[in-house]
Amino acid sequence: MEPQRIEPFVFKGKEFTEADLSLVRELVDSYFHLGRYELAQTIAAVLEWERANGSPKWRECRDLLEKLADDGFVTLPELRSGRPKGSKTQVPKSTAGEPGQELTGSVRDVAPVQLSLVCTQDDRVLWRELVGRYHYLGHKVPFGAQLRYLVRVSNPQDAVVGCVQLSSPAWKVAPRDTWIGWDEKTRERNLQHIVNNSRFLILPWVKVKNMASHVLSKLAKELVAHWQEAYGIAPYLLETFVDSGRFQGTCYRASNWFWLGTTKGRGRMDRHTQRIGAEPKEVFVRPLVKRARRRLRESG
């Protein structure tokens, strides 16, 4: 059955061309495993449908998706009950997030190190506070799928020493896409087998030697089952973007990630050229399975 066609139109002040609408359908198909809230966030970002402060117009985009579904142009996932993920974005400030006593030594001295999935409300609040207060990018609701971890140590006492966030991959990244060697259709089909490490934080009072690379090595081993359980998709590749003005990516290199090149600074979900050169980042990847590149190039 041929998909329903729809003519270009203006919706809530934005003109949607035929190319825009085709992209919306493509994104809905690619991210169908997400909820409607996450879909709206992702599509608003890709279309650069933003408010004056730069935040995506996800509510307007959600209304657009419902209109397109009513018109038979797209099919949306079922509505979820309860509060949509990420709807509370305030960064709290509490005694739990205050700097702790300096922690030194080696990984062996503080072992075992655990990656604890953020599942409870208390963990969500703590994760948001730590990232909001101590990560240079702060806390921001990611687009698409996401998993978050608190990094915990057991010695000399139980303590949280870091935070990790995984989220949906960047829509287009030239160094990554060239390295994989895929064409446009294959990229669209297989993109969700890539997972983005969008936040990584070792708390500033934690001075444990090799802690960062140890956590990244554990992450590569543990996330596969967690991601597949949460979203039903097997991840083949981890990606991340390192601000070379601040960091050298040493911990990534030490845990078997490798450098692919430098972005053009367009932003993770930018599909135009307005932002070129704004914030170029170094691209690192870590294969999670054997023959990851070949699997990402497979046609199905």
C-alpha positions as CSV (number, residue, x, y, z in Angstrom):
1,M,0.0,0.0,0.0
2,E,1.4,3.4,-1.0
3,P,1.9,5.9,1.8
4,Q,-0.6,8.8,1.9
5,R,0.7,11.9,0.2
6,I,0.2,15.4,1.6
7,E,0.7,18.9,0.1
8,P,3.1,21.4,1.7
9,F,1.4,23.7,4.2
10,V,2.0,26.2,7.0
11,F,1.4,25.0,10.6
12,K,1.7,27.3,13.7
13,G,3.8,29.8,11.7
14,K,6.2,27.4,10.1
15,E,6.1,26.4,6.4
16,F,6.5,22.7,5.8
17,T,7.9,21.8,2.4
18,E,7.6,18.5,0.7
19,A,11.2,17.7,1.7
20,D,10.4,18.6,5.4
21,L,7.4,16.3,5.4
22,S,9.3,13.5,3.9
23,L,11.9,13.9,6.6
24,V,9.3,13.9,9.3
25,R,7.9,10.6,8.0
26,E,11.5,9.2,7.8
27,L,12.2,10.2,11.4
28,V,8.9,8.8,12.7
29,D,9.8,5.4,11.0
30,S,13.4,5.5,12.3
31,Y,12.4,6.5,15.9
32,F,9.1,4.6,16.2
33,H,10.3,2.7,19.2
34,L,10.3,5.9,21.2
35,G,7.3,7.6,22.7
36,R,5.5,10.6,21.2
37,Y,7.3,13.1,23.5
38,E,10.7,11.9,22.4
39,L,9.7,11.8,18.8
40,A,8.5,15.4,19.0
41,Q,11.7,16.5,20.7
42,T,13.9,14.8,18.1
43,I,11.9,16.1,15.0
44,A,11.8,19.6,16.3
45,A,15.6,19.6,16.8
46,V,16.2,18.2,13.3
47,L,13.9,20.8,11.7
48,E,15.5,23.5,13.8
49,W,11.9,24.5,14.9
50,E,13.0,26.6,17.9
51,R,11.9,29.3,20.3
52,A,13.8,32.6,20.7
53,N,15.9,31.0,23.5
54,G,16.9,28.1,21.3
55,S,14.8,25.4,22.9
56,P,12.9,23.1,20.5
57,K,9.2,23.7,20.0
58,W,8.4,20.1,20.9
59,R,4.8,20.9,21.9
60,E,4.1,22.4,18.5
61,C,5.8,19.5,16.9
62,R,3.7,17.0,18.9
63,D,0.6,18.8,17.6
64,L,2.0,18.6,14.1
65,L,2.6,14.8,14.4
66,E,-1.0,14.3,15.6
67,K,-2.3,16.3,12.6
68,L,-0.2,14.3,10.2
69,A,-1.4,11.1,11.9
70,D,-5.1,12.2,11.6
71,D,-4.4,12.9,7.9
72,G,-3.0,9.4,7.4
73,F,0.5,10.6,6.6
74,V,2.3,9.0,9.5
75,T,1.5,6.3,12.1
76,L,2.5,7.2,15.7
77,P,3.3,4.9,18.6
78,E,0.7,4.4,21.2
79,L,0.3,7.0,23.9
80,R,2.1,6.3,27.2
81,S,0.4,6.8,30.5
82,G,1.8,9.1,33.2
83,R,4.3,12.0,33.0
84,P,6.4,12.1,29.8
85,K,10.1,11.3,30.3
86,G,12.2,14.4,30.7
87,S,9.4,16.8,31.3
88,K,10.9,18.0,34.7
89,T,14.2,19.7,33.7
90,Q,15.0,21.9,36.8
91,V,18.4,21.3,38.3
92,P,18.0,20.8,42.1
93,K,20.5,21.8,44.7
94,S,20.8,19.7,47.9
95,T,23.3,18.5,50.5
96,A,23.5,15.2,48.5
97,G,25.1,17.1,45.6
98,E,27.6,19.0,47.7
99,P,31.3,18.3,47.1
100,G,32.6,15.3,49.0
101,Q,35.9,14.5,50.6
102,E,38.7,14.1,48.1
103,L,39.0,10.5,46.9
104,T,42.5,9.4,45.7
105,G,44.4,6.2,45.0
106,S,43.9,3.6,42.3
107,V,40.7,1.8,41.0
108,R,41.7,-1.2,43.1
109,D,41.7,0.9,46.2
110,V,38.0,1.9,45.7
111,A,36.7,-1.3,44.1
112,P,34.3,-2.6,43.2
113,V,33.2,0.1,40.8
114,Q,29.5,-0.3,39.7
115,L,27.4,1.3,37.0
116,S,24.0,1.6,38.5
117,L,21.1,2.3,36.1
118,V,19.1,5.3,37.2
119,C,15.6,4.0,37.9
120,T,14.3,5.5,41.1
121,Q,13.1,9.1,41.6
122,D,15.8,9.7,44.2
123,D,18.5,8.6,41.7
124,R,17.0,10.7,38.9
125,V,17.1,13.8,41.1
126,L,20.7,13.1,42.2
127,W,21.9,12.4,38.7
128,R,20.3,15.6,37.4
129,E,21.8,17.7,40.2
130,L,25.3,16.3,39.8
131,V,25.4,16.8,36.0
132,G,23.7,20.1,36.3
133,R,26.2,21.4,38.8
134,Y,29.5,19.8,37.7
135,H,29.4,18.9,34.0
136,Y,30.5,21.8,31.8
137,L,27.5,21.3,29.5
138,G,25.0,21.1,32.4
139,H,21.8,19.1,32.4
140,K,19.7,19.0,29.3
141,V,17.0,16.6,28.3
142,P,18.4,14.4,25.4
143,F,16.6,13.8,22.2
144,G,15.2,10.3,21.6
145,A,16.2,7.2,23.6
146,Q,18.2,7.5,26.8
147,L,19.8,5.5,29.6
148,R,21.6,7.1,32.6
149,Y,23.9,5.6,35.1
150,L,25.4,6.6,38.5
151,V,28.9,5.4,39.0
152,R,29.4,4.0,42.5
153,V,32.4,2.8,44.5
154,S,32.5,0.7,47.6
155,N,35.7,1.7,49.4
156,P,36.6,3.3,51.7
157,Q,32.7,3.7,51.8
158,D,29.8,3.6,49.4
159,A,29.8,6.7,47.3
160,V,28.7,8.1,44.0
161,V,31.7,9.2,41.9
162,G,30.3,10.0,38.5
163,C,27.5,10.0,36.0
164,V,27.0,8.6,32.5
165,Q,24.3,9.3,29.9
166,L,23.6,7.3,26.7
167,S,21.2,8.7,24.1
168,S,20.1,8.4,20.5
169,P,22.9,8.9,17.9
170,A,23.6,12.1,16.0
171,W,21.6,12.3,12.8
172,K,24.6,12.9,10.5
173,V,28.3,13.0,11.3
174,A,30.6,13.1,8.3
175,P,33.7,11.4,9.9
176,R,31.5,8.6,11.3
177,D,29.4,8.1,8.2
178,T,32.5,8.1,6.0
179,W,34.3,5.6,8.2
180,I,31.2,3.3,8.1
181,G,30.9,3.7,4.4
182,W,27.1,3.6,4.2
183,D,24.7,5.2,1.7
184,E,21.8,7.4,2.7
185,K,19.2,4.6,2.8
186,T,21.4,2.3,4.8
187,R,22.2,5.0,7.2
188,E,18.6,5.8,7.8
189,R,17.8,2.1,8.3
190,N,20.7,1.2,10.6
191,L,21.3,4.5,12.5
192,Q,19.6,3.3,15.7
193,H,22.3,0.6,16.1
194,I,24.6,3.4,17.2
195,V,24.4,4.8,20.8
196,N,25.7,8.2,21.8
197,N,27.6,8.8,25.0
198,S,26.2,12.3,25.5
199,R,27.3,12.9,29.1
200,F,30.3,11.6,31.0
201,L,31.3,13.0,34.4
202,I,33.8,12.0,37.0
203,L,33.1,14.3,39.9
204,P,35.8,16.9,40.4
205,W,36.8,15.7,43.9
206,V,37.5,12.2,42.6
207,K,41.2,11.9,41.8
208,V,41.4,8.1,41.4
209,K,44.0,7.1,38.8
210,N,42.4,5.6,35.6
211,M,38.9,5.9,37.0
212,A,37.5,7.4,33.8
213,S,38.9,4.8,31.4
214,H,37.9,2.0,33.8
215,V,34.3,3.3,33.8
216,L,34.2,3.6,30.0
217,S,35.5,0.0,29.6
218,K,32.7,-1.3,32.0
219,L,30.2,0.8,30.0
220,A,31.1,-0.9,26.7
221,K,30.5,-4.3,28.3
222,E,27.3,-3.6,30.2
223,L,25.3,-1.2,28.0
224,V,24.5,-3.7,25.2
225,A,22.1,-5.8,27.3
226,H,20.6,-2.8,29.0
227,W,20.0,-0.9,25.7
228,Q,18.5,-4.0,24.1
229,E,16.2,-4.7,27.0
230,A,15.0,-1.0,27.1
231,Y,14.5,-0.5,23.4
232,G,14.7,-3.8,21.6
233,I,17.6,-2.8,19.4
234,A,21.1,-4.3,19.5
235,P,23.7,-1.6,19.6
236,Y,26.8,-2.1,17.4
237,L,28.8,1.1,18.0
238,L,29.3,3.8,20.7
239,E,30.0,7.3,19.6
240,T,30.9,10.5,21.5
241,F,32.0,14.1,20.7
242,V,34.9,15.6,22.6
243,D,35.5,19.4,22.9
244,S,39.2,19.6,22.1
245,G,39.4,23.1,23.6
246,R,38.8,21.5,27.0
247,F,39.8,17.8,26.7
248,Q,42.2,15.6,24.8
249,G,40.0,12.4,24.9
250,T,42.8,10.6,26.8
251,C,40.4,8.4,28.8
252,Y,38.5,7.4,25.6
253,R,41.7,6.4,23.8
254,A,42.8,4.4,26.9
255,S,39.6,2.3,26.9
256,N,39.9,1.3,23.2
257,W,37.9,4.1,21.6
258,F,39.5,5.6,18.5
259,W,39.4,8.9,16.8
260,L,37.7,9.4,13.4
261,G,38.0,13.1,12.8
262,T,36.5,16.5,13.6
263,T,32.9,17.6,13.1
264,K,32.0,20.9,11.3
265,G,30.2,22.2,14.4
266,R,26.7,21.8,13.1
267,G,25.2,20.3,16.2
268,R,24.1,16.7,16.7
269,M,20.7,17.0,14.9
270,D,21.4,19.9,12.5
271,R,20.7,19.1,8.8
272,H,21.5,22.5,7.3
273,T,24.7,24.5,7.2
274,Q,24.0,27.6,9.4
275,R,26.0,26.3,12.4
276,I,29.1,25.2,10.6
277,G,32.3,26.1,12.5
278,A,30.3,27.0,15.7
279,E,31.5,24.2,18.0
280,P,33.6,21.6,16.2
281,K,34.2,18.4,18.2
282,E,36.5,15.4,17.9
283,V,34.6,12.2,17.0
284,F,35.5,9.0,18.9
285,V,33.8,5.6,18.5
286,R,34.0,2.2,20.2
287,P,32.7,-0.9,18.4
288,L,30.6,-3.1,20.6
289,V,30.4,-6.2,18.4
290,K,32.7,-7.9,16.0
291,R,32.6,-6.5,12.5
292,A,30.6,-3.5,13.6
293,R,31.2,-1.5,10.4
294,R,30.1,-4.4,8.2
295,R,26.9,-4.9,10.3
296,L,26.1,-1.2,10.0
297,R,26.5,-1.4,6.2
298,E,24.3,-4.4,5.8
299,S,21.1,-3.8,3.9
300,G,18.9,-5.8,6.2
